[in-house]
Amino acid sequence: MLRCLCHLVPRAGAGERFRSQVDERVGTLRAGVAGQVEVALLWRVDDDALGGNAPWRAALELRTVDASTTQLFEHSLRGLGAEIEAVAHPDLSTALVGRDHVFIDPQRSGPPAAVRYQYLMRRRADFTHATYLERYQRVHSRFGMRTPGVTGYVQLHVDTDASQQLARRAGLGTWDVDSVSELYMESIGGFLSAVADSTAGADAIADEQRFVDRPRSFGLSLCSDVHGSSSPAARVPASRSAR
């Protein structure tokens, strides 16, 4: 199964009009794709203590139920940028398509946790997209798996060609991201307490320096509350995905 993420940037002064229009668009989307695509809405939490300076405030998440192509995403999101242009910046908003690799299943003991941290990452120039994803999955995953205070850890491996095509159809501007790291947690405060005495964060950053273009990735992160379906798609057992 495939997953799509569209992170949306509100215009200054849009206020509640942005929230209202996004809510309305999600309702229309759910009605139009019922039974074919699962739709979730993510709202960035207030006073995001983990997120960087990314301007995104909401995200649409779509998952195919039984399809393996991006056509449903392209059909569902066609013209989205023009629809939201009065309250959002389409050129700064994302259109990302990829496949999930699940290392800690957020549903293993019930519904996923209420808060999800997302980190949009770009590769260094001395890695191809394929070699970047290989290292990200086989090596870097071990840091996410030993991070305390998380109830789920998922990597979205972005298909850049499909994302570029979706961005064109949707009228959104940002697609050139190689991956999205996602950590699920019960609360930001609880997570911060859990990692206070851990070296996991520093160790992960040190490893990122080896394959991630951090100057073009740092700050591209946010924490969101999830509203609606957010179950991971195709699962890759951690025992085969990390070393």
Secondary structure as UniProt FT lines:
FT   STRAND          3..8
FT   TURN            12..13
FT   HELIX           16..33
FT   TURN            34..36
FT   STRAND          37..44
FT   TURN            46..47
FT   STRAND          58..64
FT   HELIX           71..77
FT   TURN            78..79
FT   HELIX           80..84
FT   TURN            85..87
FT   HELIX           90..92
FT   STRAND          96..104
FT   TURN            106..109
FT   STRAND          115..121
FT   TURN            125..126
FT   HELIX           129..135
FT   HELIX           136..140
FT   HELIX           141..145
FT   TURN            148..149
FT   STRAND          152..158
FT   HELIX           160..170
FT   STRAND          179..185
FT   HELIX           188..195
FT   TURN            196..197
FT   HELIX           200..208
FT   TURN            209..211
FT   HELIX           214..216
FT   TURN            217..219
FT   STRAND          221..228
FT   HELIX           238..241
//
